[in-house]
Amino acid sequence: MAEEDDARIRILQSLRGKICEAKNLGPVSGPNRQRDLCTFCTISLDQEEVFRTKVFDKSVSPFYGEDFYFEIPRPFQCLSFYVYAKAVFQRDLPVGKVSIRKDDLCKYSGKEHWLSLQPVDPNSEVQGKVHLEMRLNEVITENGSVTQHLLVRIIECQELPLISGQNCDPYATVSLVGPARSDQKKTKVKKKTSNPHFEETFFFEVTRSSSYSKKSHFQVEEEDIEKLEIKVDLWNNENLAQDVFLGETRVPVKILQSDHVHKAWYLLQPKGNGSKSKSDDLGSLRLKLTYIEDTVLPSVCYTPLCNLLLKSPDVKPISASAAHILGDIYRERYEAVLPVVRLLLYHNRFVPFVSAVAALELDNTQEANTIFRGNSLATRCIDDMMKIVGKNYLAVTLKPVIDEICESNKTCEIDPIKLKEGDNVGVNKENLQGYVHKVFSSITQSSSSCPPLMCDVFRSLRQLACKRFPADPHVQYSAVSSFVFLRFFAVAVLSPHTFQLRSHHPEPEISRTLTLISKTIQTLGSWGSLSKKLSSFKETYMYDFYKSFQEDKCIEKVKKFLDEISSNVSKESSGLEDALVLKEGEVQKRAQGKKRIGKRTFNKRWLRVTSRELSYHKHKGKEALCVINVKDIQAAEKLDESAFNRKNMFQVVHSEKPLYVQAGNCVEASEWLEVLGQVSRCNEGRLTTFHPSNYTSGAWQCCKNQSINAPGCKPCTTTMLANLQLDIDCDRETERIFSLLSSNDTKLQDMEDACASMAVYQGPQREQEEYSKFTIQEPKETFQTLKQLRNVMEELQRQHIIRNDTTAQYGSLDNPIVGKTS
């Protein structure tokens, strides 16, 4: 079992991006509704909604500003963005959509694009695949004619869409279609399932003339088999309304060889006549997308590259290390440093690396007042570290006051130019002062919650700054405040949704309030370090406002806070050691009590997982109805759809009755299972097998074993080793580093050439322009690391070639045939 796990390859997909804004949205019904258009936007994998923005009121050009990130847990054909008009007493009405096929996502990756909205046609909203078996038998009759008997067996379907949030009642129609015929047959309706098993066979008779007979011997019009098609349509049975089209596929009869069985999976396709109807101008949507597909090999394949990267803090000079080289060749791509930071964090190698990189930057800094101002490798590493390690710290420190600001919605505008009619600038100023005081106090009193890793980095920065500029008494504070205030707290206040402090982008008026608070926090944070004078502030209308805070002795409070988070005193407690909220959200939970009459129901509950316990509540913020210690969790696994005729179900097995939960979509279900799997991975009582269905009518429905205590019939999922509190998968991070290096082989070669040139040429640096874009202190050491990198990458590439030579056969479940469309 261990060998199988070690040899498996993981295909991991993720999507990151932003729904920026819409422009010139068309009317939903009639020209008079445009002014009152309240819209929201959704993201769907095929036909399954996985993300939704908040509703934007009364605008035909709404600014959504919603960032999103999620892992994609299943194969998909199409990524779609829908714009809906919010309705009060009826179903929300679609304005239009943007659909991008999976194969085309790379064209849009990493950049913003304006994309035109297309009409939402019910006949084009399809997903799923169908498994067919077909055979053409040739029979010679007594009169010498040749009769073709066509056999079509519909075996099953998978991944059919939900209808109104519920599993559908699907059936299939099978037709033999040609210029002069259209014979149709129908399967039985399967109830409440998105993966129906039909196992029904249909026969069609195809007659044509041949050399065995003369046409005059029987009255049958010659039929051209080249023009015959097998057409399979999937429908949802609606008892009191028109049946809903789920998709179709068409298979030319000519591909069937006589007496040979053709068995294959086909993707369901939209219905249409082959031409798109011209639509009105429905507007456009500005999107930024980054789709990543990682092919992660077994851990042993990454050991050489991982070890080379982890040696980086010990390399002298640091610029010759593998981690620094990666940052050097990807200066223009901010996100390229993230996998290195995550890898170093996991292995406790981050502090020595970033200290060495910061020392190198300080050596090249000439003035104390410009310390850590640029977008350097050191600042990028520390920024990423604070976002990862400081997530819980931000939630504890800022979330309560940010929630209050967003929910109370007090006006805080003090800029005379932006004041609205009827605004009282005095009241607005008091509102703003009150908010700033609360945010400022929350920050300056939070030192005990600051994670030790952040404190270690701040302490190192402080010592390095003092050593570089010993005559400047303020530099020890500016080295720390430039990160903790300017790049951490102020940014989180400005954009709370990007730090998971709020679920959505704030309204424009609240966003303006947060901007004013953020600017004030930046200034207050820099006062304690740089002792700025009021005359240096740009906005004249802020003069009195800032002055009120100077009189409140804020400088002393800031200095005290900076001293506490960067002192040499080791902290006993840690923000990371406290109970972390790993995931929470609304789910459907199956009632666990026994009912004398009727079936047990599913109820909405608020599910919450921390590093210590799993609990569910009637509503968010209410007292827990049930608490399960994570140490008591024995397994967290998917549940077959057939168990309760519901999709996206999972179960939590513990010492009492299993907890059966339905997530909102496939992304949510995958995230719950990932978190629960990680938090219980090392539990002593963890199971090795589980039942993928439920126990009812005296037996397990999966294996039919009648003993309720029978061992599971399916192996439990092996949870990959990851750092639970930092959510780091080292193999995946190393694979991303490999992909980054592989895609920039030209720059690696340029760096090698620069090292060779510098090592050989001992005269004046006449060729400086050719390699000034690289940081090369010791060319021989750097060249040696580059050669090691190249050798490691070549071996890893070879492993990819060997292990990836397993492309699924065309027509298999994993690689279905894209059938002909109408």
N, C-alpha and C positions, 0 to 999 in steps of 0.2 A: 504494500500500500504506500509506504514511504517513498519507494522508488518511483511509483506512478506519479505521486504528487510532485516529486522533484523534477520529473521530466515534462510536466505539462506546460503548455504555452497559454498565456492569457492575452486575449484581445480586449483592451480597455479603451472605451470611447468617452470623450468628454466634450462639452460645449460651453464656451464662455463668450459673453458678449453684452450688448446693450441695445435695448429698444429705445432709440433716441427720441424721435418725434414723427408725427404724421403731417401731411401738408395737403390742403385743398380737398378734404374728404367730401365725397359726393353725397347727395341726399339719399336717405334710406327709402323713404316713401313720400314723394311729392316735394316740390321745391321750397315749401314753406317751413320745412323741418330743420333746415341747415343751422339756423341760429341757435336752436335748442338742442343740438346734437351733443349728447354725453356719451363718451366712448371709452372703451378699454381694449387692450390688446392681449392676445393669448399666444402661447407657443404649443405646437402639437407635434409629436412624433407620429407620423402617419395620421391616424385619426384620434390619438389619445392626447388629451390636454395635459401638459406637465408644468405649465407656468402661466400666471395671469397677473397683469398690472392692476393698479387701482383704477377707478373710474375717473376720467378727466371731464370736468363740467363744461358744457356749453362752448365748444370751440370746434371749428372745422380744421384747425391746425394745432392739435394738442401736443404739448411737450411731455412725453412720458418719463424720460430720463431713468429708466429702470435697468439696472445691471442684473445679470443672471449668470449662474454657473451651476451645472449639474453633470453628474456622471450618467452616461446613457447605458442602461443595463441590458439592452436587447438589440437585435438587428432591426433596422428600419430602412424604408425606401425613400421617405420624403420628410423634410423638415418644413413646417408651415407656420406662418405668422398670420393670425386672423385679427381684423379690427371689427369690433361689434359695437352697435348702438345700444345703450342700456335702455331697457323697457321696464316700466313699473308693473303693469298688470298682465304682461304677456311675455313670451319667450324673447330673449335678446336677439336683435336682428343683425345679421352679418352685413357689414359695409363692403368688405372685400378681403382678399388674402394675397400673401406672397408665399409661393411654394418653391422650394429648392430641393432638387434631388440630391441624395447623399453624395453621388459621384461628382456633383458640381460644387459642393461646399468649399473645396479648396480654392476656387476662383474668387471667393469673397473673403478669404481668411485674413484677419488682422487689420482690415481697412473698413472705413465707413462707406456705405453705398446707399444711394436713393433708388428704391425699387418700386415700380408701379404696382398698385393693387389690381388684382384680377377678380372677376365675379366669382362668387361661391355657388357652384353648380352641384346640386345633390348627386347627380350621376357621376361626378368626378371625385367624390369624397369616399375613397375606397381604401381598404387595407386587408392584408391577409394573403393566404396561399391555399391552394387546393391540390390534393394528391389524386392523380388519375391513373387508371390502367386501361389501355386500349389495344384492341387486336382486330385485324381484318382477315377474315377467313374466306377463301374462294371455294365455291361449290358448283359442280357441273350437274345440271338437272337432267331428267330423262330425255327432254327434247333437245338437249345439246346446248342450252343457254348457260351462261356463267353468271351465278348469283354471288354477290359479295355480301357477307354477313358481318356487320360492324358491331363489336362488343365494346361498351363503354362502362367501366366500373368507377363509381365515385367512392373513394375510400374514406377520406376525411378532409377536414379543413383545419387550419390553425390561424390564431391571431386575428379573428374577425373583430370588427370594432364594437364598442359598447354603443347601445342605443339609449339615449336619455340617461346615461350613467349606469345602465344595467346590462347584463348579458343579453344577447339577442336570442330570438327563436328562429334559427336559420333553416332554410331548405334550399335545394338546388333544382334548377331546371336544366335538362340536357337536350340539345337540339342538333339535328343534322341539317345543315343549311346549304342550299345550292341555288342556282339560277331558277330552278323549276320546282323547288320543294323546301319545306320547312317543317320537319317532324319534331315535335317537342314532347318530352316526358318529364316527370317530376318525382322527386324523392319525398319521403315523409318529413314532417317538421320535427326538428330536435329542440327540446325546451331548455331555455336558460343556459346557454353555453356559447362560448366564443371559439371552442375547439371541438366541433361536432364530429362524431364518427358515424358516417352514413352506411358504408359497406353495402351499397345497392348497385345492381348491374342492370344495364339496359341494352336491348338489341335493336338494331336498325338493319333493314334490308336494302342493299344497294344493287341495282340491276343494270347491266350494260351489255352491248353486243360484243362479240369477240370472234376469233378465228374458228371457235368450236361450232358456230352456227351461222345461219344466214339470217339477216335482219327480218326477212319476210316470214320467218317461221313463228314469230311471236310479236304481239302488238305492244312493244315497249319502246319508248323514245330513248334514243341513245343519251346517256348521261355522262358528262365529262368529270371524271373523278378528280381532275386537277382543280376543279372549282368548288369542290365540296369541303365544308368545314364542320368540325365538331365545336359547338358553342355551349359553354357551361356558365350559367348565371347563378349567383348566390343572392338570396333575398331574405329579409327579415319578415316573418309572418305577423301582420297586424290584423287582429280579429275584427276591429270596427273601423279601420282606416285603410288607406292604400298601402300595400306592402312596400318596404323600403329596399332599394337597390344597394347591395353590398359589394358588387364587383363581378367581373366576368373574365373569361379567358377563351381564346379561340385557337384550335389546333387544326391545321390543314390535314385532311385525310391522306393526301399524297405522301406524307412522311412515314406512313405505316407500311411496313413490308408484309407481304402475305404470310400469314401463320406465325408471325413474330409478335411477341408481347412488348408493347411500349408502355413503360411505367415510369412516371416522373412527377415531380412537384412543379406547379405553375403559380406565378404571382398573379393575383387578381388585378385587373386593369380597369380604368374608367370606361364608361359607356359614352359613345359619341359616334358621329358620322365621319370622323377623320379631319374635320375642320373646326376651328374655334370661332365661335360667334363673336362678332365685334361688340365690345362693351363700351358703355359710357365711361368718361373719365372719372374714376372712383377715387383719385388721389394717389399719394405715394407715401412710402414709409422709409425712414432713414434707420438703417441697422448697422451694427458692428458685430461681426461674428468671428470666432476662432474655434474651428473644429479640429480636435486632435485624436488620432487613433494610435495607441501605443501597442506594439506587439512585444509583450514582456516574456522573456525567456526564463528558464529556471535560474535560481539564485546563483548557482555555481558559475554560470556564464559571465556574471558581472563582477566576480571577485577581483580579477586583475585591475579593471578600470576603477572600481570602488577603492581598492587599496591605494592606487596611485593618487586619487583625489584626496584621500584621508591623510596622506603623507604631506600634503601641501603646507600646513602650519610649520612643519619642521624644515622646509627647504629654505636655504639661504643663497641669495636673497629671495624674498617672497615672490618677486615678479617672475622668478623662474619656475614657480610651482604650477601644477596642472590646473588648479582652481583659478589662479590669477590669469593664466593664459586664456581660459574660457571667457572670463570677464573682459579681457583685453580685446579679443577678436569680436566680441558682441557688445561693444560699447553703446551702439545705437539701439539695441533691443533690451529694454528694461527687464522684461520677464525672463530673459535668458539666465540670469543669476539665481533665480528662485530655486531650481532643483539642486544646485550646489549648496545653497543655504540650508535647505531642508535635510540634505544628506549629512552635512557637518553638524547640524543640530542634533540629529538622531544619535550620532556617534560621539557627542560631547566634544567636538573639535572646533566648534564655531568661535569661541572666545579667543583662543590663541591665533586663529587665522585672521579674524577681523582686527585684532590688535596689531598684528604685523602689517596688514594692509593700511590701517589708519596711520601707523607710524611712517609708512612710505609716503602717504599723502601729505602729512604734516611736514616732512622734510622738504617738500616742494611748495609749501605755503609760506609766503613772505611776510604777510601781515596778519596779526592776531584777529582783527575784525572781519576777516574773510574765511575764518576757520569753518570747514565742512559746509561750505555754501553751495558747491557745485554738485552735479549729478555724477559723482565718481563711483568707483567700485565699492569703496568703503561705505558711502552713504546709501547705496543701493542695497548692500548686504544688511546693514542695520535697519533700514526701512522694512525689508522683508521679514527680518527676525522679529521686529516689534509687532507686526501684523499677525504673525503666527503665534508667538509666545504670549503676547499681550492681549489676546482676544478676550479672555475671561476678566482680565484686569480692567479693560475698557468697560465691559458689561457691568461690573461691580461699581465702578467709579462714576460713569456717565449715564448709563441707561435710565435710572430713575429720574434724573433732572431733564434729560432729553425727552422722555415720555411726557413729562409735565409741560415742557415748552410746546411740544407738538399738539397736545390735547387741549391746553387752555387757550391757545391761539390769541394771545394778547398782542396788540400792535406795538411795535418797538422802533418804528422809523424815526430817525432824528436828523436825517439829511434834509435841509430846507427844500432842495430841488425835488425830492421824491415824496414830500408830504402830500397827502390827499386832502380834499376839501373836508373840513370838519375835524381833522386830526388835531390833537392837543399835544404839542411837542413836549411839554412838561410831563404829562402823564406817560407819554411814550418813553421819555428818558428814565422815569422811575421804573417802568416795566423792564427796560433793558438793564438798568443797574441791578435790579433784583435778580434777574436771570444770570447775569455775569457773576454776581457775588456767589450764587449757588454753585455754578460751574467751577469757579475759581476755588471756592472752599472745598468742593469735592475732590479736586485735583491735589491741592496742597496738603490735604489731610489723608491722602491715600498711600503714603509711603510704605505702610506696613503690608499693603496688598501688592506692591510692585514685585513681579516675579524675580527670584534671585538671579536668573540668567541675564535679565535686563540690567540689574544692579551691577553684576560683574562687568558687563560691557561698559556701562557708564563710569564705573570706577577706573577701568583701564583708559578710557578716553580722557578722563580728568588728569590722570597721572602723565599721560603722553603730552597733553597740551601744556601742563606746567613745565615739563622738561623742555619742550620746544620754545616756549616763550616765558622764561622765568621772571622777567621784569614786569609782566602784565598781571595784576592781581585779579582781573575779571575773567581771564581766559579759561580758568578751570570751571567756571560756571557756564560760559557760552558754549564750551565743548559738549556739555550735557543738555543744556536748554535748547540748543539748535535741533536736537533730536526729540526729546520728550515733550516739549511744548510745540515747536514749529512743525514737526513731521509726524507727531503722534496724536496728542490731544486736540490740537487745533484742527487738524485734518478730519479727525473723527467727528468733531462738532459740526464741521462744515458739511460733511457727507455721511450722516449716520447710517444710511442704508447700505453703504459699501462696507461697513464694519459690522453688519448684522445687528446694529442697535435699533434699527427700525426696519419693518418689512418692505416699505416702499419709499420712493423719493418723496420728500415733503412738498406741500403746497408752496406756490411761489412766495406768498407772504411769510410763511414760516421759514422758508429757505433764506429769505432776506434777513430775518431775525437771527438765524444761525450764522449767517455770514458776518453780521455785526459782532456777535458774541465771539466767533472764531478770530476775527481781527483783533479784538480786545485781548483775548487770551494770548495770542502771539506776542502782542506788545507787552503785556504784563510779564510774560515769561522771559522776555528779553531785557526788561528793566533790571531784574535782579542780577543779570550777568553782564550787561553792558552799561548800566547806569545812564540810559539815554535821557536827554532833556526834552521837555515838552515842546520846545521850539522846533524839534526835528520831525515832528509828526506832520504828515502830508495833509490830512483833512482838517481844515480849520474848525469845522463844526464839532469835531471830536475833542477839542482842546479842553473844555471844561469837564467833559465826561471822563477823560483820562486823569485829569487833575484830582478828581474825587477819589480815585483809587490810590493815587500816590499818597494822599493824606491818610489813607487807611493802613499805611505801613505795609503795603504789598511787597515791597522790595525785600523786607526782612522775611516775610512768609515764603517767598520764592526761594531765597537763599537757603532757608532752613530745609525746605522740601528737597532741593537739589543736593544739599549735604547728606540728607538721610538716604537718598536712593543711590548715592555714589560713594558712601563712606567705606572704610575698611572693616567695619563691624559685620560679621557674618550674621545673616538672618536665620532664625530658627524655623519660621513658617514660610510658606510659599503660596503664591497665587495658583501655581500649578498643582500643589499638593491638596488644595481645598477641593471639595466636591464640585466638579465641573458639570455644567449642563451640556451634554453632548448632542442632544436632539430633543425637540418637543414639537407637538403639533396635533391637529385634530384628526381622529381616525374613527372608523366604525368598529366597535368591539362587540363580539357575540356575548350575550348575557350568559352568565355561568350558573345562575340559580335554576332550580328545577321548577317547571311549570306543569301543573296537573292537566291543563287543557291547552291545546295548541302548541305551536313550535316556539322555541326560544328565539328571541328577536335580536337584531343588531341595533346598538345604541351609539349615538355620537358621544365620544369621550375625548378628553385631552390627555394624550400620552406623553410622558416625560422620562427621559433617560439621563441619569447623571453617572459619574464615575463610581457611585456607591449604590444607587438603587434605581429600580424601574417602578413607576407609579402611574396610575390613571385617575383622572378627576372628572367630575361632571362638567365643569367648565374651566377655562384657564384662570389660574389664580385662586380657585376654590380648594378646599381641603381634600386630601387624597382619599379616594374610595378604597384603594388597595395599594399596598407597597410591597415590592419584592426585592430583597437584597440581591445585588448582582452576583454575589458569590453562590446563590442558590439556583442560578440559571443553568440548566443542564444542556439546552440546545435552543437555537433560534433558526428556524428553517422555513422555506416556502411551503405553502399548502396547496395541494392540487385544486384546481378550479372546481372539479366535480364534487369536492367535499361539501360545499355550501352553494354551488352554482354562482360563485362570485370570483371576480378576477382580483389580482394583486393582494391575495391573502397570505399571511404568515402566522406562524405559531411560536409561542415562547413556552418551552417545556421547563417546568420547575418542580418542586417537591409536591405541589398540589395539582389541581386540574390544569391542563394546558390552557394558555391564554390565546384565543383566536382573534386575530386583528385583520381588518381590511384597510389598506392604505389608499390614498386618493388616486394614485397612478403608479406606473411601473418604476418611475424614478424615486418616488417616496418609499415604496416597498423595498427597493434595493438599499436605500440609505438607512432605513430602520434595521435591516438585516446586517448590514456592514457594521453599524455601531454596536448592536447587541452581540454580534459575533466577536468583535474585538474586546468588548468589556468582560465577556465571559470566557475568553479563549483559554485562560490558564486555570479555570475552576477544576477542583479535584473531582467533582462528580459529573463532569461533562460526558455526555453520551457519545458513542461511536456510531450508533444507528438511530433512525427515527421512523415514524409512520407519516408518510406524506398526505394521508387522508385522516378522517375522523373515525371515532368508534361509535357506531349506531346500530340499532337492531341486533344487538348481541354479537357484533363482529367488527373488526377493522375493515373499512371499505377498500383499502389498498391491497391487503394480502389475505383477507377473509379469515384471519386467525380469530378465534372466538374468545381468547383470553385477553382481558383488558390489560394485563401485565406483560403481554408478550413483547419480546425485544423488537425493535424497529426492523423494518424490511428493506431499508435503504440507507446507505452510508451517509453520515453527516458531512456537511460541507467543511472542508479544511480551510480555516481562516488564515490568510497570509499574515506573516509576522509584520506588525506595524506598531508604531508608537501611538498608543491610544490618545494620550493627552495632546500630542502634537499632530496626530492624524497624518503620519508619514509612512509611505510604502517605499522602502529603499530601492528595491529592484526597479520599480517604475521610474523613480527619480533618476537612477543611473541610466536607464534606457533613454530617457529624454535628453540627458547629457550627451549620450552617444549619438542620438539623432541630430542634436545641435552641431556637434563637432563634424559629423559626416556631411552635413549640408553646407559646411563652410570650409571644405578641404582646400579651396584656393587661398584663403587667408592663412591657414596653417602653413601652406607651402611658402607664401610670401614671408611669413615670420621666420621660417627655416632659412630662406635665402638671405634675409636681413641679418640673422645670427652669423651665418657663414661669412657674409661680407664684412661684418664688424670684426670677426675673429681674425680674418686673414689680413684685412687692410689696416695698417697701423698708423697711417698718416693722418692729415687733417680730415675731419668728417665731411668730405665733399658729397657723399651720397646720402646725407642726412634725410633729405625729403622722401627718399624711398622707404624708410622704415621709421619715420618720426611718429607714425600712427600707432606704433607698438611701444610698450614699456620694456626695454631690454637693458638691464643693468649689467648682467654677466652673460654674454652671448654663448659661451661654452656650456654653462649650466642650463640655460634656456633651451639650447639646441638638443642637449641630452634628454630633457623632459619631452620635447616635441617628438623625438625619435621613439621614446617609450610610449607616448600617446598613440603614435601611428601604428606601432606593433600591436598594441592592445586593441585598437580599433579594427585592424585587419582581421584579427582572430575573432572578434565579436561579430564582424560582418560575415565571416565564414560560418559561424554558428547559426546566424540568421538564415543563411542560404540552405544549410543542411536541414534545419528544423522547420523551416517554412515551406518546404517542398511537399506540402500536404493539402494542396488546393482541393476544396470539395468538388466532387464531380458535378458537372452541369446537369441540373434536373434533380439534384438531391435536396433534402430539406434545408441545408445550409446554403445552397446555391441554386435556388429555383429558376425555372425558365421564365423569361419575360415573354409571355405569349403575345400573339398578334391582337391588336385592338381593332374595334369596328370603325 
